[in-house]
Amino acid sequence: MQIPKILKNKYFWIIAVFLVIILFFDANSMLHQIKLSRNLSEARSMNAFYKEEIKRQEEFLKKLNSDDDFAEKYAREKYLMKRDDEDVFIVVEE
């Protein structure tokens, strides 16, 4: 059985070794680049989520500061606050 001519070529082996080093063992290897790309896309999606969340919280804060009835309702529901002349009863359903 004869060995193909391309496998006897020293330049083929040099290029093959170079590609293996670049793709797998280099500090900026292809595997590392793929991992960084995934991290970047994840960070961008988190950035978009948090920007939307900040916008939502700013709208809530603006409404809370401008509407006294809403602020009172929120304080009563969330923090169980009451007026001085009121009694609060908490009903727990089992």
VENWO-V225212 format. One record per residue. N is the residue number from 0. RES is the residue in one letter. NEAR is the number of other ideal C-beta (glycine too) atoms within 10 Angstrom. D_LAST is the distance of its C-alpha to the last C-alpha in Angstrom with 1 decimal. Layout:
N|RES|NEAR|D_LAST / N|RES|NEAR|D_LAST
//
This chain:
0|M|2|82.4 / 1|Q|5|82.9 / 2|I|7|80.5 / 3|P|8|79.9 / 4|K|8|81.8 / 5|I|9|78.8 / 6|L|9|77.5 / 7|K|10|80.9 / 8|N|11|80.6 / 9|K|7|79.8 / 10|Y|8|78.4 / 11|F|13|75.8 / 12|W|12|74.6 / 13|I|10|74.6 / 14|I|11|72.6 / 15|A|11|70.2 / 16|V|10|69.6 / 17|F|10|69.2 / 18|L|11|66.5 / 19|V|11|64.6 / 20|I|11|64.8 / 21|I|12|63.7 / 22|L|12|60.8 / 23|F|11|59.3 / 24|F|9|60.7 / 25|D|13|61.4 / 26|A|5|59.3 / 27|N|8|58.7 / 28|S|14|58.3 / 29|M|12|56.9 / 30|L|11|53.8 / 31|H|12|53.2 / 32|Q|12|53.8 / 33|I|10|51.2 / 34|K|11|48.6 / 35|L|11|49.5 / 36|S|10|49.2 / 37|R|10|45.7 / 38|N|10|44.7 / 39|L|10|46.4 / 40|S|10|44.6 / 41|E|10|41.2 / 42|A|10|42.1 / 43|R|10|43.2 / 44|S|10|39.9 / 45|M|10|38.0 / 46|N|10|40.4 / 47|A|10|39.8 / 48|F|10|36.0 / 49|Y|10|36.3 / 50|K|10|38.8 / 51|E|10|36.4 / 52|E|10|33.6 / 53|I|10|36.0 / 54|K|10|37.1 / 55|R|10|33.5 / 56|Q|10|32.8 / 57|E|10|36.1 / 58|E|10|35.3 / 59|F|12|32.0 / 60|L|10|33.9 / 61|K|10|36.6 / 62|K|12|34.2 / 63|L|13|32.4 / 64|N|10|35.8 / 65|S|9|37.4 / 66|D|12|34.7 / 67|D|9|33.6 / 68|D|7|31.0 / 69|F|13|29.4 / 70|A|13|29.6 / 71|E|12|28.0 / 72|K|11|25.1 / 73|Y|15|24.6 / 74|A|13|24.8 / 75|R|14|22.3 / 76|E|9|19.6 / 77|K|8|20.3 / 78|Y|8|21.4 / 79|L|9|19.9 / 80|M|12|23.5 / 81|K|11|24.6 / 82|R|9|28.0 / 83|D|4|29.7 / 84|D|5|29.3 / 85|E|8|25.6 / 86|D|6|22.5 / 87|V|9|19.2 / 88|F|4|15.9 / 89|I|5|12.8 / 90|V|4|9.7 / 91|V|4|6.4 / 92|E|3|3.8 / 93|E|2|0.0
//
